[in-house]
Amino acid sequence: MPRVLGERDVDKLKSYIVDLYKRFIPVKALPPDLGGRGELERARVLQEELEKLGLRVERFDASDPRAEGGVRPNLLAVLPGRDESRTLWVVAHMDTVPEGDPSLWRSNPYSVVVEGDKVYGRGVEDDGQGIVLALAAAKHLVEKGLEPRVNLGIALVSDEEAGSRYGLIYLLEKGAFGPPETDWFLVPDAGSPDGSKVIVAEKHIAWIRVTVRGRQAHASMPHTGLNAHRLGMMFSLELDRLLHERFTRYDERFEPPVSTFEPTRKEENVGNINTIPGVDTVYWDMRILPSYSLEEVLDTVRAVAYSFSAKTGAGVEVEPVALDEAGEPTRTDSVFVKGFLEAIREARGVEPKPVGIGGGTVARYLRRHGYQAIVWMTCDETAHQPNEYTRLSYVLADVDTLLHYLLNKA
């Protein structure tokens, strides 16, 4: 297998990666929607490092009065390549989710702990791994005086964990990138332990609130009321059956290969046992294959609600909480994707597997704007868990693969 990094390069970059983690992971970057003050302080640390590497850095601040400094920063940096008309952007997000219950952590979530090959801390994988991948690759190119075939662009964005409206969506609205013909995107935010999983497609996401309205009554006098809880359960079962009967397409690219419709959260209806509830509210999480439209699914839910209401006398309200279109899948025959798959095959000695997922990454917003975007990195998928970790060997293997692409395949 071809290797760009020699043993001395690996040792040097390993020290750099650990040092970089220790500089930015302790600086919390929680979105205001998740109870934090935003990403400004972490962005300052990372901007300073990008400038130390000699990269041109531009900061795009999205206004958010809830955040420190009233802004949500986004950093764009470019290392010029031989062909300056084309750019491979590595997109990583600076924000993290909260640490959750501290008692479940083996160490302080915001102090980086290295044990052998593993690095522990909140955000070291999601998405600190993407950050150090991009900066370590840039550092190697700069210090070795190597010129990539195309520009290496680094986009460090805010707000990924809470919807991206102050992050990548904001950058796209501002026209921060070039056209889809010249700008390609690597999003290191999910993957597999052997580095073979390459995410090229995502499902539509719909979060739906369903409220069934009956008539509250004493539980000993059910004939005087209309039990919204029972009717809510009946409606959920009927809706579940019809959705699974109607939306049956199978797409082997995805895991799972079908659309999924899951009732999840339920609001409290009454506070005591001896009252028949008059209102019952349930939420649904729906992950829909992109060969369907969100409107098709919503029309079906509304039709079932209308029919059920007419049949039972209950009121049924259907309200979308969030709708997120996936965009067209990235083409695996595009110049960018073919080249990157070759880089994985040659640098890692594994056969890359283009797949689709039900989860949402920022790549969906890029695809909606016509960009070719893949999601890839090597990881054990510990994001959002207590004792989140990554492996230094994973990060270094990804750096080597990215460099192989930039120097030999782009």
Beta strands, then each sheet from edge to edge (+ up, - down):
strand 1: 56-63
strand 2: 71-79
strand 3: 83-93
strand 4: 113-115
strand 5: 118-120
strand 6: 150-157
strand 7: 183-187
strand 8: 197-202
strand 9: 204-213
strand 10: 217-218
strand 11: 254-255
strand 12: 260-266
strand 13: 275-276
strand 14: 279-288
strand 15: 315-324
strand 16: 353-357
strand 17: 373-375
strand 18: 389-391
sheet 1: 1+ 2- 6+ 3+ 7+ 17+
sheet 2: 4+ 5- 18+
sheet 3: 8+ 16+ 11+
sheet 4: 12+ 14- 9+ 15-
sheet 5: 10+ 13-
end
